[in-house]
Amino acid sequence: MVDVADLLKWLGEETGKFNKVRASRGNLMATCPRLHDGRYEKNPSFGISLEEPHFFNCFSCGYRGTVEILVMDVLHVSLEEAIRLLESR
C-alpha cells in the first residue's frame, strides 16, 4: 500500500517538484511535475487519488496514469525500477 502524501513529499524532496500539496475530497492536489508552456505551475492542478490504485490526473495538461508511471517519469527510471522503489518505501 502506498502512502500518497509520503510519496509526494519524497518525490518533491528528490526533484524539487510537487509544491503546494493539499488535501481535497479523497485526493491530494499538487503542482504538476511537468512543464506547462515552458514553466512549472504555481497553483495545484495535479490530483492523485488516496485510494488504490492511486490514479493521478493533471487538470491543466491532461497528464495521467498510476503512481508507478508517475515515479517512472519523475525520477527517469524504468517501470521495473519504479515498482521496486515503491515496494521498498
Backbone torsions as a table, in degrees:
resi	resn	phi	psi	omega
1	MET	NA	135.4	-176.7
2	VAL	-97.6	130.9	171.2
3	ASP	-88.2	102.1	-171.8
4	VAL	-63.2	-40.5	179.0
5	ALA	-61.4	-44.0	178.2
6	ASP	-65.1	-39.9	179.4
7	LEU	-61.2	-47.7	-179.5
8	LEU	-65.8	-36.0	176.8
9	LYS	-63.4	-47.3	179.9
10	TRP	-61.8	-48.0	179.4
11	LEU	-63.3	-37.1	177.1
12	GLY	-63.3	-41.2	178.0
13	GLU	-67.1	-37.2	-179.2
14	GLU	-72.8	-32.8	-170.0
15	THR	-120.8	-15.2	-174.9
16	GLY	78.9	12.9	179.9
17	LYS	-106.8	178.1	179.9
18	PHE	66.0	53.6	175.2
19	ASN	-81.5	161.7	175.5
20	LYS	54.9	53.9	177.2
21	VAL	-78.0	132.6	177.8
22	ARG	-147.6	154.2	179.0
23	ALA	-81.8	146.6	179.5
24	SER	-159.8	101.7	173.1
25	ARG	48.3	60.4	177.2
26	GLY	78.8	6.6	179.0
27	ASN	-129.1	165.3	165.3
28	LEU	-111.0	138.9	176.7
29	MET	-110.0	141.5	-179.9
30	ALA	-151.3	172.7	172.4
31	THR	-74.6	144.7	-177.5
32	CYS	-69.0	140.8	179.3
33	PRO	-76.6	-7.5	-179.0
34	ARG	-98.2	157.0	176.4
35	LEU	-72.5	140.2	174.6
36	HIS	-120.0	112.6	-177.3
37	ASP	54.3	42.6	175.5
38	GLY	82.5	4.9	179.3
39	ARG	-146.3	162.6	178.1
40	TYR	-84.8	151.8	-178.7
41	GLU	-66.4	156.2	173.2
42	LYS	-105.8	-23.1	-178.6
43	ASN	-119.0	143.2	-178.5
44	PRO	-63.0	128.1	171.9
45	SER	-137.3	3.0	-176.7
46	PHE	-102.3	117.5	179.5
47	GLY	-111.8	141.5	177.0
48	ILE	-134.2	131.4	-176.0
49	SER	-71.1	139.6	175.6
50	LEU	-80.8	-14.4	179.5
51	GLU	-96.0	143.9	176.5
52	GLU	-62.6	141.7	14.1
53	PRO	-92.2	22.2	174.1
54	HIS	59.0	58.3	174.5
55	PHE	-72.6	150.3	174.4
56	PHE	-127.5	158.7	179.1
57	ASN	-155.7	133.6	171.1
58	CYS	-97.0	122.5	-177.6
59	PHE	-77.4	-9.7	177.7
60	SER	-91.4	-49.4	-173.7
61	CYS	-108.8	-9.5	178.7
62	GLY	85.7	4.2	177.1
63	TYR	-61.7	126.8	-177.0
64	ARG	-151.4	159.8	178.7
65	GLY	161.5	-152.6	179.3
66	THR	-113.0	171.1	-178.3
67	VAL	-60.7	-31.3	178.3
68	GLU	-62.8	-44.1	178.0
69	ILE	-65.0	-40.6	179.0
70	LEU	-60.0	-49.7	179.7
71	VAL	-62.2	-42.8	179.4
72	MET	-58.8	-48.6	-177.7
73	ASP	-69.4	-46.0	-174.3
74	VAL	-69.9	-39.2	-178.5
75	LEU	-94.2	-3.7	179.3
76	HIS	57.0	52.9	177.6
77	VAL	-123.4	169.4	176.9
78	SER	-71.4	164.0	177.4
79	LEU	-61.3	-40.5	179.4
80	GLU	-62.1	-42.2	178.6
81	GLU	-67.4	-38.0	177.8
82	ALA	-62.0	-42.3	178.5
83	ILE	-64.8	-42.9	177.3
84	ARG	-61.5	-41.9	178.9
85	LEU	-63.5	-41.9	178.5
86	LEU	-65.4	-40.5	179.4
87	GLU	-66.6	-31.9	-177.9
88	SER	-81.2	-11.9	-178.8
89	ARG	-84.0	NA	NA
